[in-house]
Amino acid sequence: MNRRIVGAFATVVLGAGLIAGIGTYVSAAKADTTILDATPAGTLETPQGTLKHYTMDLSIYPDSFFKTSSPHPDWVSYGPSTNFRVPAHSAITFTMKQYDSGEPITNDFFARVAGTMNGTININGKDVTKVDANTIGHTFTVRGLSNGKSNVFINVPMPMVPEDKMSENEGEYINPTIVKFTIITGDAGEYVWNCEFPCGDGTLARFGGPMSSQGFMSGHFIVTDN
Ligand SMILES: [Cu+2]
């Protein structure tokens, strides 16, 4: 081959490699395709009578090193999944381990609890209806109107962990704030949830990175018929 053809060939090979690389990157950055199902736990006495009871355990991490392969290991994330499936007309008790630090929240409305059983959440053993708006790590905010039937609005503020209580090692998670709450689900349908604390990238707004991509600070909240 003359030099010119070799050069052109190399360009084509490099180009193909680049396209393959971009394809791999894009598919890796795609939304989280996993779904976490609630675990049956008997029945629970609620203000709406005795309901089927389920539990769901989640964590909120300061990075994504807990995932076996994350396209963005340095991004904050809910885990092990960001898509949750729960039965309709049931009581679901969430236990969330919050490992991240925090700051004042932009909109203090999201420091107040909404949509939980009895209007409270339990933080490290104590029932509260709101948390200090200056010390928010993340929020778990579900909303939506499914088929014009159930209108859902749930807001759970997650208090921050003081920075000096966090591990300095990447992927090591210690001293979580334990946030427990129960919700009573309505009709089946697919809803969305997201975090309302600007915990993402960006010098001014911090709604970029994990806040503007699915699978980190947002996902699906799927309510199914029993
Ligand atoms: Cu967040």
Residues whose N, C-alpha, C, O or C-beta is under 5 A from the ligand:
A	BS01	CU	G137 H138 T139 C195 F197 C199 M217
